[in-house]
């Protein structure tokens, strides 16, 4: 849903993507919308080359 990008923080460092759930008021509870957004974010952050090289 709308606004999911603000509650999912992504950092990529040395080829490793870290997605952090940022919902402190809800004690970082994972909802179905958050899980779906996390999956979409993971696919967008996935490498474009197969592993292992």
Buried (B, 14 or more C-beta within 10 A) or exposed (E): EEEBEEBBEBEEEEEEBEBEBEBEEEEEEEBEEBEEBBEEBEEEBEEEEEEEE
